[in-house]
């Protein structure tokens, strides 16, 4: 199976690193694109093949699984 393509909408570098580490620790192969601004988010979400959109914290934002 190809790696999951994840878009992480996150402004905190520490939180983004923690999520990336947890994904790696879980054994999931994934490519994470972090988006900080509205422009980066729009560009990242326009890319084909996105499997997961993660907004931290997920209870307050968007988390969508496309695969």
C-alpha positions in Angstrom: 0.0 0.0 0.0 1.4 3.5 -0.8 2.0 5.9 2.0 -1.0 7.9 3.3 -1.0 11.4 2.1 -1.8 13.7 5.1 -2.4 17.4 5.2 -1.9 18.8 8.7 -3.5 22.2 9.3 -1.4 23.3 12.3 0.2 26.5 13.5 2.2 25.0 16.4 5.5 23.5 15.4 5.6 21.5 18.6 2.1 20.1 18.0 2.9 19.3 14.4 6.1 17.4 15.5 4.1 15.5 18.1 1.5 14.3 15.6 4.3 13.3 13.1 6.1 11.3 15.8 2.9 9.6 16.8 2.1 8.6 13.2 5.7 7.2 12.8 5.4 5.4 16.1 2.1 3.8 15.0 3.9 2.2 12.0 1.8 4.0 9.4 3.8 5.0 6.3 2.7 8.5 5.5 3.8 11.7 3.9 2.7 14.8 6.0 2.3 18.2 4.5 1.9 20.9 7.2 0.0 24.0 6.2 0.3 27.2 8.3 -1.5 29.8 6.2 -4.8 29.9 4.3 -2.8 30.0 1.0 -0.7 26.9 2.1 -3.9 25.1 3.1 -5.6 25.9 -0.2 -2.6 24.7 -2.2 -2.1 21.5 0.0 -5.8 20.6 -0.2 -5.8 21.0 -4.0 -3.2 18.3 -4.5 -4.5 15.0 -5.8 -4.3 11.8 -3.6 -4.9 13.4 -0.2 -6.0 10.6 2.2 -6.3 12.4 5.5 -6.9 16.1 6.5 -6.0 16.8 10.1 -6.8 19.9 12.1 -5.5 20.1 15.6 -7.3 19.7 17.9 -9.6 17.5 15.9 -12.6 18.2 18.2 -12.5 21.8 17.1 -11.7 21.5 13.5 -11.6 19.4 10.4 -10.5 15.8 10.3 -11.5 13.9 7.2 -10.4 10.5 6.0 -10.6 10.0 2.2 -9.2 6.5 1.8 
